[in-house]
Amino acid sequence: MPMADYERALTLIGAAGTNDFVGPRPEEWILAAEERLSLRFPPTYRRFLKELGSGGIRSEEFYGITRNNFDVGTVPNGIWLTLDERKTGLPSCLVLVQDTGDGNWYAIDTSQANAQGESPVVFVDISGRPHETVAEDFGRFFLDRVSRVAA
């Protein structure tokens, strides 16, 4: 249950007490990001953007929307980063959501949306090629990553 996983992650974040998320992003910014990327965000990632924007907890940083300028930026502005990586071959169906710490990425693969509109999170190598699925959706990915550090 993607949304239930997302909500469990929020509970863990709240219990941990310290986090560094930018906070809610306006719906207009989310729509603008989808338009710039020419895709639709899955429901759990859309909710993450709407409620937390981008940022992290302890060593886990999640990319999203930091501001509504997608032409220049820095991490954790995932929209800017995704657009920038597309220039060197990142497939247009991917949305970068986290780095692995070794030059590779985790990304939502929007080409594989299920009936609920959720898409898997995949490992993407440094060349921009997606490989194995690491989570069936962003809600599960978010919960897995937050669980590692929120205890």
Helices and strands as residue ranges (DSSP letters): H 2-16, E 20-21, H 27-37, H 43-51, E 55-57, E 60-62, H 78-86, E 94-99, E 105-109, G 110-112, E 121-124, E 130-135, H 138-150
